[in-house]
Amino acid sequence: MLQIISDLDGRKIHAADGEIGSVEQFFFDDETWTVRYLVVDTGNWLPGKEVLISPIAVGEIDSVAREFIVSLTKEQVENSPGIETDKSVSRQHEAEYNSYYGYTDYWGGGGLWGLGAYPSGLYTMGYPDRLGVATGYAATPALGPEKAKPEEEGDPHLRSTKAVTGSNIEAKDGGIGHVEDFIIDDKTWAIRFLVVDTVNWWPGKKVIVAPQWIESVSWDQSKVFVNLTKESIKNAPEYFPSAIVNQAYEESLYNHYGMSKYGY
């Protein structure tokens, strides 16, 4: 199912033994455009501490209660490696995080999540109920921080959806607007589309573009360059936030651009 990132912001995180906080932002990797972590503000429970929650731990997205149900305990979260969101999350830190939870490093092996599987399918059976703690994680051992390939300082591979929102979108022949939102697949956690507001060029119209149409990104200049023309974007099927992006809409979008549908 497709989910809009802005609609997931602020939702509560419910662990096996109680609430642990709310979603502050999301981190995605800029190679596969896949959400890797929910950044959670622990509020009054652990004042001043933010923690990472992997989509691997998300058992359910409850749209009625507007919360994420995660297969972790509060004690696990409390003792997990801390982060400083004003600094880059290094591959070394991720390896330490994965080692702590017993997760496989997503950058090893095939597929978006290292095993060729998706978060919703990475656990074996054995939950006592929907809030049950995952004890049957079917994974090979993580590399661990001591075996992780070190990254160059100042060269992060994780990006914040909050920070990228507002980035300018540049077509082949000029600017067309800015990133307003993201649409993700809650099975794979891949970013399927970027929502573009064309207010500065074509007032009142929103469109969506797929990550595979991105030619390059200048993170320093906050610019995303797409392999599309302004005219083709102008005539693209309009995106309405209140409407569901269904199969018919996607097919019309890909057909309009003459693109083949991207799948994992």
N, C-alpha and C positions, 0 to 999 in steps of 0.2 A: 504494500500500500504506500502511496505517496503522501508525504507529510511536508508541511511548510515550516521552515525553521523558526520564523517569527512566532508561529503558533505554539511551538514547543518551548520557547524561552520562558523562563519563570515558573515552569511546572515543577511540582514537588517531586522529590525522590523518596520513595518508600522502600526501606530495607525490610529484611525478614522480621526484625524486631522493633520497627518504628521508623518515623520520618527522620531523614538525615539532612535535609536542606532543599534548596531549589536550584534549578539550572540557571547558570549565569551566562554561559556562552558555549560554543562548540568549537573544537579544534579538528581541522581536516588536514590531510596531507596533500601537498601540492603536486604530487606525481600522479596519483590515481583519483584525486578529488573524491576522497572517501572520508567520512567523519570517523575519527579514531577515538575521541573522548568527549564526554560531557563534562564541562567544568561546573562544579557544584559549590555554591556558597552554603556553608554549614550553619550560618546564622547564629542563633543563641545556643545551639548545641555545642559547637566548637568555635567560640568566638574568634574571629580573625583568621580562620583557616579555610582555604579552598582546597578541594580534592578533585582528582580525576576519576571518572567512572567510565569504563570501557563499554561500548555497545554489547560486548560479549556477555556482560552481566545483566543486561536489560531483558527481563522475561516477558514484560507486557507494557504497552503504552495504553493506559486507561484514559480514553477520551472523555468519559463521563465525569470521572473524578479529577481529570486533568493532572495526572501524575504518572511517573514512571515506576513500575514495580521492578526492583532489582534483586537478584539472588545473592545478596551479601548481608552480613550482619553489621551492626553499628560498630562493633569492636574491630572488625576487619577494616572498615573505612577509617576509623580513628587512628589505627596503627599503620595505615598505608603511607607510602612515601609522599611527602608534601610537595607543593609546587609554589612557585612565585609567578603569577600570571603576567607580571610586567617584564619577565625574562623569557627567553626561548626555552622550550622543553626539548632537551637534547635526546639523541638516540640512546645515549648512555642512561639517561633518567628513565626512558621508556623501558629499556631492558631491565632496569632495577624494578620498575613497576610490574612488568610481566612476570619476573622471577618471584616477586612477593605473592602474586595471585595464582601463579602456576599456569599462566597463559602462554601460548606459543607466540613468538615474535611474528607480527604480520608481514614483515619485510623478508622473511625466509620462506622458501617454497613457492608453490604456485597459487594463483587466485588472489583475490583482494585481501584475504585474511590468512595467507600463508599456508593453509591446508587445502585450499580449493573449496572451502566451505564458507558459509555465512554465519554471522553471530547467532541467528535464531536456530541454527542447526548444529552448533558446536558442542552442545551438552548431551550426555547420555540420559536415559530415563532415570527416575528415582526421586522426583520431587514429592515431598509430603503434601504440599498444596501450592497454590500460585506464589506464595511467599517463601517457599522452601529454599534452603541454601543449596547452591550447586555443589555437589560433592563428586560428580561423575564427569568432570571435564575431560573429554577425550582429546588429549593433545600430547605432542612430544615436548620434552623439557625446553623451557626458554633458554636462550643463550646465556642470560645472566649478564650483569653489568660488566664483569671482568672480560667477557668475550665479545661484547658489542663493539662494532666498528665505531671509533670515535668520530665525531663530527667537528668540522671547523667552527670555531667560535664565531658567532654572528652570522651563521649560515643555516638558519632554521628550516626544517622541512614541514613543520606544522604551522598552519595559519588559523587565525581566529575568524569565525564568520562575522563577528561583531566588527573586527578591524577591516575586513574586506568589503563589508557593506558600505556603499557610498563610492566605491572605486569607479572610475570612468570606463565606459565601454567604447572602444575604438574600432570602427569598421574599416574596411580596406580604404575607404575614401573619406574618412573623417569620424568625429565623435557622434555617438547616437544617444547617449544618456548615461545612467549609472546603475550599479548593482543595488537593487532594493531588497532582495530576499534570495533564499535558496529553497529548492524543492528536493527532498531526499527520498530514497526508497528505504522504508524502515525494515526491510529484510536484509539487504546488503549494506545499508548505510552509505551507499554511494550517492553523491550529489548528481541528480539526474538533470537538473536545469538551474540556471541562474535567472532570476526574475529581473528584468531591465525596465527601468522607468525612463521613458523617452521625453520627459517633461521639458527639457531644454531644447529639444529639436522638433518633436511631434507631440505637442501638449495633449494630455488626456489618454494616451495610449501606453499600455504595458505589453511587453513581449517576453518570451523566454528563449534562452539559447542554451544548447547543450555544451558541456565541457569539451567534448571532442571537436567542437568547432572553434575552440580557442587556439590561436596560432602561437601566442606568447603572452607573458605577463611581466609587467614591470612593477614589482612590489614596492620599490622605492618611490616610484611616481604614482602609485595607485592607479595603474592603467591596465585594462584587460583588452588585448587585441584579438578580434575574431575574424575568421576567414569568410566574411560575408560583406556584401555591399549595403550601403544605406538604403538603396531603393528596395532591395530584397527584404530587408528588415521592416521597412515601412509597409510593405504589402503582405507581411506575414500574418497568420492568424492571430488575432488579438487575445491576450491573456487576461482573464478576469479572476482576481483573487477569490471571489466567492464561489467560483465554479470548480468542479473537480477536473483535473487533467486526466481524461480517460483515454482509452485506446484509440477511439475515433479522432480525438483532438491530436494525439501524438502522430498518428498516421498522416493527418493533413499537414502537420508541421514539417515532418520529414519529407513528404512529397513536395511541399512548396519549395524547400531548399534543394531538392534533388539529392538528398542524403539518405544513406541506408541507416536503419535504426541500429543503435549501438546497444549491445547486450553483454552481460557477463555470464 
